[in-house]
């Protein structure tokens, strides 16, 4: 087990009707907020009015910034920074899924900064000061409600980059499973894959003596899979949503990666799909992850055999570990397909002519010097290209 230093300041406020108390939760910290959200869905569901009523009851002023899209755009982040500065706002309320939360974190980074907020995503330098962010989660997937990370798309440069710092963890996050009842099934499926990927990026490691986090990863993966299949047939199952949403936070709050080298190659490969084709993040991960597994499993066949047996329920023959590993990967791929997720790049509409460009972007080969990706096995652009081809 590797050394680690872990803290998580985010308060999770879980349960029915908790979103109606958001004004009281914010009041000790601010009297004026930026109310940041996506489109019309929170108005149709009634959540928008619940938030407005709660803020008004506590005499909290707010400036609205709607319009967040999946793969949140840098241009809207700039608009949020401008609004906060012009209106003297020092607190951000994000109501939405991961894209809204990531956009809010980027705004929180940018308001006190004299330069271009994109600098943080390019250089990953530590921020001196950020605004506080609070969230009401409407789509469990990214774990951004308690994570230290934000991912933003620079649409002009066709770059999708992440930034991480404990300073951008939300101050508190409200999570009510009832708010997920009206989600489309494909968003539930994308979310399940996203949170599973957050776990697998940490789980597949060459670090030894990680029994505790191995077990936590495996049990959380199985809980997500079990309850996602329940939701596939019953999207208003409160208990299944409770399990999935809690698992999504656990998956990406940093706990499951403690003491172990992590990988993150699949995320970096998927970011190129999203940056160029604007595909849903979870769908892109479903398409590349099984091919990544088939490409790298022999680097640590024991880790993949453990996954096949403990997570995917393969009855292994230890005389033929390759067969057991490949069966585990097949079962994972079938699970994605059963949820209605794409399992090939062709299904996503990704054209082969872009594979090499995406592979070079993923490893910074086009900007130099090359930055190989992955922890389990270092992947250079030619390796990434082969994985894209396997996933075709």
C-alpha positions in Angstrom: 0.0 0.0 0.0 1.3 3.5 -0.9 1.4 6.5 1.4 -1.7 8.8 1.2 -3.1 12.0 2.8 -6.9 12.1 2.5 -9.6 14.5 3.5 -13.0 15.2 2.2 -14.8 18.3 3.4 -18.1 17.8 1.5 -21.2 17.3 3.6 -23.7 14.9 2.0 -27.3 15.8 2.9 -29.3 12.7 1.8 -33.0 12.0 1.7 -36.5 12.9 0.7 -37.4 16.6 0.3 -34.0 17.9 1.4 -33.7 20.1 -1.7 -36.5 22.2 -0.2 -34.2 23.3 2.6 -31.4 24.5 0.3 -31.9 28.2 1.4 -31.4 27.3 5.1 -28.3 25.3 4.2 -26.7 28.2 2.3 -27.7 31.0 4.7 -24.7 30.7 7.0 -22.4 31.2 4.1 -23.9 33.7 1.7 -26.7 36.1 1.0 -26.2 36.2 -2.7 -25.5 33.3 -5.1 -25.1 32.3 -8.7 -27.8 29.8 -9.5 -26.3 27.6 -12.2 -28.2 24.9 -14.0 -28.8 23.2 -17.4 -32.1 23.6 -19.3 -35.8 23.3 -18.8 -35.9 19.9 -17.1 -35.6 21.4 -13.6 -38.5 23.7 -14.4 -40.7 20.9 -15.7 -40.1 18.8 -12.7 -40.8 21.6 -10.2 -37.3 21.6 -8.7 -36.6 25.1 -10.0 -39.5 26.6 -8.2 -38.6 24.7 -5.0 -35.1 26.1 -5.1 -36.4 29.7 -5.8 -38.9 29.4 -3.0 -36.3 28.2 -0.5 -33.9 30.9 -1.4 -36.6 33.6 -1.1 -37.6 32.3 2.3 -34.1 33.0 3.5 -33.8 36.4 1.7 -31.0 35.1 -0.4 -30.5 37.0 -3.7 -29.6 35.0 -6.8 -28.4 35.5 -10.3 -29.3 32.8 -12.8 -27.0 31.2 -15.3 -28.8 28.3 -17.2 -27.5 26.6 -20.4 -25.0 24.0 -19.3 -24.7 21.2 -21.9 -23.2 17.8 -21.5 -19.4 18.0 -21.8 -19.7 21.5 -20.2 -18.3 24.4 -22.3 -15.5 26.8 -21.4 -17.5 29.6 -23.1 -20.3 29.3 -20.5 -17.7 29.2 -17.7 -16.4 32.5 -18.9 -19.9 33.9 -18.8 -20.3 32.7 -15.2 -17.1 34.3 -14.1 -18.3 37.6 -15.7 -21.6 37.4 -13.9 -20.1 36.7 -10.5 -17.6 39.5 -10.8 -20.1 42.1 -12.0 -22.6 41.1 -9.3 -20.3 40.6 -6.4 -21.2 36.9 -6.0 -19.0 34.7 -3.8 -21.1 31.5 -3.6 -22.3 29.2 -6.4 -25.3 26.9 -6.2 -25.2 24.1 -8.9 -28.4 22.3 -9.6 -28.0 19.5 -12.0 -25.8 16.6 -13.0 -22.0 16.3 -13.4 -21.8 18.8 -16.2 -23.5 21.6 -14.1 -21.3 20.7 -11.1 -18.1 20.7 -13.2 -19.0 24.0 -14.8 -19.7 25.5 -11.4 -16.3 24.4 -10.0 -14.6 26.0 -13.0 -16.4 29.3 -12.4 -15.4 29.0 -8.7 -11.8 28.7 -9.8 -12.0 31.5 -12.3 -13.6 34.3 -10.3 -10.7 35.1 -8.0 -8.0 34.4 -10.6 -6.4 37.2 -12.5 -5.6 35.1 -15.6 -7.5 32.7 -17.8 -9.2 29.9 -15.9 -8.2 27.5 -18.7 -4.7 27.9 -17.3 -5.6 25.6 -14.5 -6.7 22.8 -16.8 -3.6 23.1 -19.0 -1.0 23.3 -16.2 -2.9 21.8 -13.2 -1.3 24.4 -11.0 -2.8 24.8 -7.5 -5.3 27.6 -7.0 -4.8 30.1 -4.3 -8.4 30.8 -3.7 -11.8 29.5 -5.0 -15.4 30.3 -4.3 -17.5 27.9 -2.3 -19.9 25.6 -4.3 -23.0 23.8 -3.1 -25.0 21.3 -5.2 -28.4 19.7 -5.6 -27.8 16.5 -7.6 -30.3 15.7 -10.4 -28.3 12.9 -12.1 -26.0 10.5 -10.3 -23.1 9.6 -12.5 -19.9 11.6 -12.2 -19.5 11.8 -8.4 -18.7 15.5 -8.9 -20.9 16.3 -5.9 -18.1 15.2 -3.5 -15.0 14.9 -5.8 -12.0 17.1 -6.1 -12.2 17.2 -9.9 -13.8 19.2 -12.8 -13.7 18.4 -16.5 -14.3 21.2 -19.0 -14.5 21.2 -22.9 -12.7 23.9 -24.8 -14.9 23.8 -27.8 -12.7 26.0 -30.0 -9.6 23.9 -29.4 -11.6 20.6 -29.3 -9.9 19.8 -26.0 -11.5 18.2 -23.0 -9.3 18.4 -19.9 -9.7 17.8 -16.2 -8.5 19.6 -13.1 -8.2 18.4 -9.6 -7.8 20.1 -6.2 -9.3 19.6 -2.7 -10.2 23.3 -2.8 -13.0 22.6 -5.4 -14.8 19.9 -3.5 -18.3 21.2 -2.8 -19.0 22.6 0.6 -22.2 20.5 0.7 -24.3 18.4 -1.6 -28.0 17.6 -1.4 -29.0 14.1 -2.8 -32.6 13.1 -3.0 -33.3 9.9 -4.9 -36.8 11.1 -5.8 -35.2 13.7 -8.1 -34.0 10.9 -10.4 -37.4 9.3 -11.0 -38.0 11.1 -14.3 -34.6 10.6 -15.9 -34.5 8.8 -19.3 -33.2 5.3 -19.1 -30.2 6.1 -21.3 -29.0 8.7 -18.7 -29.3 6.1 -15.9 -27.2 3.7 -18.0 -24.6 6.3 -18.9 -24.3 7.2 -15.3 -23.9 3.6 -14.1 -21.1 3.1 -16.6 -19.4 6.4 -15.6 -19.4 5.5 -11.9 -18.2 2.0 -12.6 -15.3 3.4 -14.7 -14.4 5.7 -11.8 -14.0 2.6 -9.7 -12.2 0.5 -12.3 -9.7 3.3 -13.0 -8.6 2.9 -9.4 -9.1 -0.8 -9.0 -6.8 -2.1 -11.8 -3.4 -1.5 -10.2 0.0 -3.0 -9.8 0.1 -1.9 -6.2 0.2 -4.8 -3.7 -1.4 -5.1 -0.2 -4.6 -3.2 -1.0 -7.1 -5.7 0.4 -9.4 -3.1 2.0 -9.8 -0.9 -1.1 -10.0 -4.0 -3.3 -13.0 -5.2 -1.3 -14.6 -1.7 -1.3 -14.2 -1.4 -5.1 -15.6 -4.9 -5.7 -18.7 -4.5 -3.5 -19.5 -1.0 -4.9 -19.2 -2.3 -8.5 -21.6 -5.2 -7.7 -24.1 -2.9 -6.0 -24.1 -0.6 -9.0 -24.7 -3.4 -11.4 -27.4 -5.1 -9.4 -29.4 -1.9 -8.9 -28.9 -0.5 -12.4 -30.6 -3.7 -13.7 -33.5 -3.0 -11.2 -33.8 0.6 -12.5 -33.8 -0.6 -16.1 -37.2 -2.1 -15.4 -38.4 0.3 -12.7 -37.1 3.9 -13.0 -39.1 5.0 -9.9 -37.5 2.5 -7.5 -36.4 4.7 -4.6 -34.2 2.1 -2.9 -32.4 1.2 -6.1 -31.7 4.9 -6.8 -30.5 5.4 -3.3 -28.0 2.6 -3.7 -26.8 3.8 -7.1 -26.5 7.5 -6.1 -24.6 6.8 -2.9 -22.4 4.4 -4.9 -21.7 7.2 -7.4 -20.4 9.5 -4.7 -18.3 6.7 -3.1 -16.9 5.9 -6.5 -15.3 9.3 -7.1 -14.7 10.9 -3.7 -11.2 9.5 -3.6 -11.7 6.9 -0.9 -11.5 3.9 -3.2 -8.1 4.9 -4.7 -6.3 5.4 -1.4 -2.9 3.7 -1.2 -2.9 2.4 -4.7 -1.5 3.5 -8.1 -4.4 4.5 -10.4 -4.8 4.2 -14.2 -7.2 6.7 -15.9 -6.3 5.6 -19.5 -9.9 4.9 -20.4 -11.0 8.3 -19.3 -8.3 10.0 -21.3 -9.2 8.0 -24.4 -12.9 8.7 -23.9 -12.3 12.5 -23.5 -11.1 12.6 -27.1 -14.4 11.0 -28.3 -16.3 13.7 -26.3 -14.1 16.6 -27.4 -14.5 15.8 -31.1 -17.9 14.0 -31.4 -19.6 15.4 -28.2 -20.7 11.9 -27.2 -22.1 11.1 -23.7 -19.2 10.3 -21.4 -20.7 7.1 -20.0 -21.5 5.8 -23.5 -17.9 6.5 -24.7 -16.5 4.7 -21.7 -18.7 1.6 -22.4 -17.2 1.5 -25.9 -13.5 1.7 -25.0 -13.2 0.0 -21.6 -13.6 -3.7 -22.7 -11.0 -3.2 -25.5 -8.6 -1.5 -23.1 -9.0 -4.5 -20.8 -8.3 -7.0 -23.6 -5.2 -5.0 -24.6 -3.6 -4.7 -21.1 -4.8 -7.6 -18.9 -1.6 -9.6 -19.4 0.4 -6.9 -17.6 -1.3 -8.1 -14.4 -3.4 -11.1 -15.1 -3.9 -11.8 -11.4 -5.7 -8.5 -10.9 -8.0 -9.2 -13.9 -8.7 -12.7 -12.7 -9.7 -11.3 -9.3 -12.1 -9.0 -11.1 -13.5 -11.8 -13.2 -14.2 -14.0 -10.2 -15.1 -11.5 -7.5 -17.1 -9.0 -9.6 -18.3 -10.8 -12.7 -18.9 -14.2 -11.0 -16.8 -16.3 -13.3 -16.1 -19.8 -12.1 -12.4 -19.7 -12.9 -10.1 -22.5 -13.9 -6.8 -21.4 -12.5 -5.1 -23.6 -15.1 -6.5 -21.3 -17.8 -6.5 -17.8 -16.3 -6.7 -16.2 -19.8 -10.0 -17.8 -20.5 -11.4 -16.7 -17.2 -10.3 -13.1 -17.7 -11.7 -12.9 -21.2 -15.0 -14.3 -19.9 -15.1 -11.7 -17.2 -14.6 -9.0 -19.9 -17.2 -10.5 -22.1 -19.7 -10.4 -19.2 -18.9 -6.8 -18.5 -19.4 -5.9 -22.1 -22.7 -7.8 -22.1 -23.8 -5.9 -19.0 -23.2 -2.6 -20.8 -25.2 -3.9 -23.8 -28.0 -5.1 -21.6 -28.4 -1.5 -20.3 -28.6 -0.3 -23.9 -25.1 1.2 -24.0 -22.9 1.1 -27.1 -20.0 -1.3 -26.9 -18.2 -0.3 -30.2 -17.0 3.0 -31.6 -19.0 2.3 -34.7 -22.2 2.4 -32.7 -21.2 5.9 -31.4 -20.6 7.1 -34.9 -16.8 7.6 -34.4 -15.1 7.5 -37.8 -11.9 5.6 -38.2 -10.2 8.5 -40.0 -10.1 10.3 -36.6 -8.5 7.4 -34.6 -4.9 8.5 -35.1 -5.7 12.2 -34.4 -7.5 11.2 -31.1 -4.7 8.8 -30.1 -2.1 11.6 -30.5 -4.3 14.1 -28.7 -4.9 11.7 -25.8 -1.1 11.3 -25.2 -0.2 15.0 -26.1 1.9 13.7 -29.0 0.6 16.4 -31.2 1.7 19.1 -28.7 4.9 17.4 -27.4 6.6 16.0 -25.5 4.4 12.9 -25.5 2.7 12.0 -22.2 1.9 8.3 -22.1 -1.3 7.5 -20.3 -2.2 4.8 -17.9 -0.8 3.4 -14.6 -1.2 -0.3 -15.0 0.6 -0.1 -18.4 2.0 3.0 -20.0 0.2 3.6 -23.4 1.8 5.7 -26.2 -0.2 7.0 -29.1 0.4 3.9 -31.2 -1.0 1.8 -28.3 -4.1 4.0 -28.0 -4.6 3.8 -31.7 -4.6 0.0 -31.5 -7.2 0.1 -28.7 -9.4 2.4 -30.8 -9.1 -0.1 -33.6 -10.1 -3.0 -31.3 -13.1 -1.0 -30.2 -14.2 -0.3 -33.7 
